[in-house]
C-alpha cells in the first residue's frame, strides 16, 4: 500500500515537473527573446495584425543623380507601392527631405516625441536611444556555415554601443582620383598601387619625379574634415579616425609630409583655394591626383573620360595598415511617445528592410555604391557603371574597410568635427606646425572622450 502511494506521489510530482517544464518553455518562447529599448520591453516577433490599419511615416533624404533613368523619388514611390500591395492594411506616408537640413528636423521631432516611424539617410549613423529601436533583434539570422548576410563594414558603420541601429543598404566609398598616365610617368606601377596600395614614401618619391611636369602632384579638399579623417585612418589611428586609440605622433608625421609637399610645390601653396578648382586642375593635367572623392564625383569624371582617370587608394604610413574609408547609409526605426505597439514597430522594421533592399540596386547601378548585402556584390560587378579596373580595385578596397563600431555617439563625432575644423584650417594656412596641429587634435579628442565636469 505504501509502495502504491509512493508511486502515485511520484507520478504526480513528475507530472507537475513536466507541466512546469512546459510552462517554462512557453514562457521562454513568449518572453525570452524580448529586448529593452527606448524605455520599452519589445517583442520583435510580435504578430502583425491583418485586421489592423497601420499608418507609417517615412522621411527619406533625397539623392540626386542627374543621369539616372529613374529618379530617386520614382524608385521610392514604386518601392512603397509594392510594400502596400504586400501589406494592404498599411498606409505609408513618404516625404523626401533635404539631407543638409533634415537631421536637425529629426532631432526636433525626437525631442517633441513625434519622430517618423522610418528615417532614411544618404549615409551615416543616426542614434537617439530615447525613441529609436535598434535593428539588431530584427536582422536576418545566419547559421555558422552560411556567409554573412551583410558586409561587415556595412554593419560596423551602423553599430554603436554593441547594437546595430539601422538597416544598411550601401557603402559609400571615398577614394583619390588619379591620372593613370601621369602616375605611370612618375614611375609608379598603377596596377600594383590599385591592388596593394601605396605608402607616403612612394607617393612623395613619385611627386619628386613628376616635378615640373604638372603644376601640382596633389590637390586635396583642404576645407573638409573628412580629408583629415581619411589621413588619420591611414596613419594608424585605429578602427575609427576619432578613436581612443588615436596616434598623435603618426598624425604629426602625415602632417609633416603634407607640409613638405607644400614646400616642394607638390601641393599648391594656397591649398584651400586650389581645392575649389581641383576637378578642373585634374582635367587640365595641372594635378595628377585629387581627393577625397566619392561615387558621385567619380561617376561625373569617368562618364566624361573613362580611359584617362582611375580611383586610387589613400596612401598610408609604412608602419600602418591601409584603411578604406567606407560609410553606409540606411534606414532607422523610431517610436513615438504615444506608443503604437510592438506589432507597429515590427511592421516599421519590415518597411525599413524593404526600402533598403529596393534602393540598394538603384544606388549600385547609378553610382557604383557597393551594396550592403553580400549576395548582391556579384550583381554589382555586372551592373555598376564603372570600368573593370575600378570595379576590381573597389572590390579589393572593401576588404580594407573598418569593421569596428563607433566609439563615440554620432552627435559627439559631429561636435568633434566642428571643433577640429579650425585647427585643420590653421594647418593649411601655415599658422600651425605639424606637431602643434596633431596635439590640438589630441586635445579635442580627449575632451570628447572625457569632458571636464560641467561640460557636455
Buried (B, 14 or more C-beta within 10 A) or exposed (E): EEEEEEEEEEEEEEEEEEEEEEEEEEEEEEEEEBBEBBEBEBBBBBEBEEEEEBEBBBBBBBBEBEEBEBBBBEBBBEBBEEBBEEBEEBEBEBEBBEBEEBBEBBBEBBEEEBBBBBBBBBBBBBBBBBBBBBBBBBBEEEEEEEEEBBBBBBBBBBBBEEBBBBBBBBBBBBBBBBBBBBBEBBEBEBBEBBEEBBBBEBBBBBBBEBBEEBBBBBBBBBBBBBBBBBBBBBBBBBBBBBBBEBBBEBBBBBBBBBBBBBEBBBBBEEBBEBBEBBBEBBBEBBBBBBBBBBBBBBBEBBEEEEEBBBBBBBBBBEEBEBBBBBBBBBBBBBBBEEEBBBBBBBBBBBBBBBBBBBBBBBBBBBBBBBBBBBEBBEBBBEBBBBBEBBBBBBBBBBEBBBBBBBBBBBBBBEBBBEBBBEBBBBBBEEEBBBBBBBBBBBBBBEBBBEEEEEEE
